[in-house]
């Protein structure tokens, strides 16, 4: 492009900015409008269409029969309980594991950077791969877990980890914790390294024991980061799909069925789009509550949204 063409382009842009300014329109808004409309079309249209489909408006009527069928279905209560256990216990365990490893990595360990890189491997491993690896580890005949436990005398016979409805969900929670704990570890490690050492040293000089220092010095300063980590962990656990779907598909007899997997089953296996969209809307409502809590937490910490 010649220098004359560049000058003409700049002049045209300046004239456009002046006309927009005179008409009371922010020039920046006008320039991002095409991208905004594209994103709105890709996100808002499916959301609105899902809502309309769930109440039957796409067929010219209005009905809440899908929601009535959903709430009276014999599987709905189990899905709610499974989802609650999956989210609460999964998020709790990954925070405990991540916090413990963050404390470990915050100490002067030799070759600490290599250990930190090793701990990040689960985070970069695809969820489907994690599900298949744990499915093989849990295999009753060939899995390494049963083999090791029987070798040390803990078990007398193999356990059906993923075929027993009483323990299948908890077995997959362990897989989910292994997949997601590195994020918690890195975030809390960054928070620990930002803590004022003078307060910790003063507590040590005063003779405060370790757990007292943890409760009164470390945790209060770590709380802003911890709140964000808890909310993000809950959100990601709630949306988790691949691990359960690839490992058990929601079985056995629905013992590992959670909201995302049930939506897939209703929509793409049973082809019941009405119930699938209704359940999706309920999931979206729960996610909105999580997002409101997340944004309020950010705003309380001075982050402009």
CORUR-V509615 format. One record per pair of residues at least 24 apart in sequence whose C-alpha atoms are under 7 Angstrom apart, sorted by the first residue. I is the first residue (numbers start at 1). J is the second residue. Records with the same first field share a line. If there is no record, write none. Layout:
I: J / J
//
This chain:
50: 277
51: 281
53: 274 / 277
54: 274 / 277 / 278
66: 274 / 275 / 278
67: 278
70: 275
79: 257 / 258 / 259
82: 256 / 257 / 258
83: 258 / 259
86: 173
87: 234 / 237 / 238
90: 173 / 176 / 177 / 237
91: 233 / 234 / 237
93: 177
94: 177 / 180 / 181
95: 181 / 184
97: 181
98: 181 / 182 / 184 / 185
99: 184 / 185 / 188
101: 185
102: 185 / 186 / 188 / 189
106: 189
119: 182
120: 182
122: 178 / 179 / 182
123: 179 / 180 / 182 / 183
127: 242 / 243
128: 242 / 243 / 246
130: 243
131: 243 / 246 / 247
132: 246 / 247
134: 175
135: 247
138: 162
163: 252
165: 252 / 255
168: 255 / 256
169: 255 / 256
172: 244
184: 229
188: 225 / 226
191: 222 / 225
192: 222
195: 221
228: 294
231: 294
235: 290
//
